Amino acid sequence: AITVRGEGTATTSLQQGLLKAWINFNGTGTISTEDSFNRSGLTDNGTGDYTFSFTNNMANTSYCFTGGLGSTSDRAILILNNGVDLSASAFTFQTIRDQDVKIDCTVVTVQISGDLA
């Protein structure tokens, strides 16, 4: 374990503070990954619906994810796929716009925080 001192007097665990996986990809047409870390696969399940698989699994399903999206014509948000639970090896998410319409976005970024197995 490596503990570092922050900007003030507080300390933090370096391992806990690092992202455990991330990806930046173009979700339009044939999806293409710009860059990633700890990704074994990215599956296009249909319009605005993706599964991100980890190279090294998470320790449990209590990890956190966040994302950002870019689209030339729509505002969109990233959500956990309705009805699909997180797993330690992958998670499925959707990119949607107003009224829950799934859309493909030109830039999709996802970051994962938590503990690796």
C-alpha positions in Angstrom: 0.0 0.0 0.0 1.3 3.4 -0.9 -0.1 6.4 1.0 0.7 9.9 -0.2 0.2 13.3 1.3 -2.3 15.5 -0.5 -2.3 19.3 -0.9 -2.9 19.9 2.8 -2.3 17.6 5.7 -4.6 14.8 4.5 -3.3 11.6 3.2 -4.7 9.3 0.6 -4.2 5.7 -0.6 -2.6 5.8 -4.1 -4.2 2.5 -5.1 -7.7 3.6 -4.0 -7.4 6.9 -5.9 -6.4 5.5 -9.3 -8.9 4.8 -12.1 -9.1 1.0 -12.6 -10.4 1.1 -16.2 -11.4 3.7 -18.8 -12.2 4.0 -22.5 -12.6 6.7 -25.1 -14.4 5.5 -28.3 -16.5 6.6 -31.3 -19.9 5.0 -31.0 -21.2 5.8 -34.5 -21.2 3.3 -37.3 -18.6 0.6 -36.6 -17.4 1.5 -33.1 -13.7 2.4 -32.9 -11.7 2.7 -29.7 -9.5 5.8 -29.5 -7.7 4.7 -26.3 -8.4 2.6 -23.2 -7.0 1.0 -20.1 -8.0 -2.4 -18.6 -10.4 -3.2 -21.5 -10.6 -6.7 -22.9 -13.5 -5.9 -25.1 -16.2 -3.4 -26.1 -19.4 -4.9 -27.7 -21.9 -2.8 -29.7 -25.3 -4.3 -28.7 -27.2 -2.0 -31.0 -27.9 1.7 -31.2 -26.6 3.4 -28.0 -26.1 0.1 -26.2 -22.6 -1.2 -25.2 -20.9 -3.7 -23.0 -17.4 -2.8 -21.6 -15.4 -5.9 -20.5 -12.4 -5.7 -18.2 -9.1 -7.3 -18.7 -8.6 -7.6 -14.9 -11.9 -8.1 -13.1 -13.2 -5.8 -10.4 -13.3 -7.2 -6.8 -17.1 -7.0 -6.6 -20.0 -5.1 -8.1 -19.7 -2.1 -5.8 -17.5 -0.1 -8.2 -18.5 3.3 -9.6 -18.6 4.5 -13.2 -19.0 7.9 -14.8 -18.9 9.0 -18.4 -19.0 11.8 -20.9 -20.6 12.0 -24.3 -20.3 14.1 -27.4 -22.8 14.3 -30.2 -23.0 16.7 -33.1 -26.8 17.1 -32.9 -28.1 15.8 -29.6 -27.7 16.2 -25.9 -27.2 12.8 -24.3 -26.5 11.0 -21.0 -24.9 7.7 -20.1 -26.9 5.3 -18.0 -26.6 1.8 -16.7 -28.5 -0.5 -19.0 -32.0 -0.9 -17.5 -32.5 -4.4 -16.1 -28.8 -5.5 -16.4 -26.9 -5.8 -13.2 -23.2 -4.8 -12.9 -20.8 -7.8 -12.9 -17.2 -8.0 -11.8 -16.1 -8.7 -15.4 -18.2 -6.3 -17.4 -21.0 -3.8 -17.4 -23.6 -2.8 -20.0 -24.6 0.9 -20.5 -26.6 3.0 -22.8 -26.3 6.5 -24.3 -29.7 8.1 -24.5 -31.2 11.5 -25.3 -34.5 13.1 -24.4 -37.5 10.7 -23.9 -35.2 7.7 -23.4 -34.2 7.4 -27.1 -30.9 5.5 -27.5 -28.4 7.2 -29.8 -24.9 6.6 -31.0 -22.4 9.4 -30.0 -19.2 10.4 -31.8 -17.3 10.6 -28.5 -18.1 8.2 -25.5 -15.8 8.2 -22.5 -16.2 6.0 -19.4 -14.1 5.8 -16.2 -14.3 3.1 -13.6 -13.3 3.5 -9.9 -13.2 0.7 -7.3 -11.2 -2.2 -6.2 -9.6 -4.8 -8.6 -9.9 -8.5 -7.8 
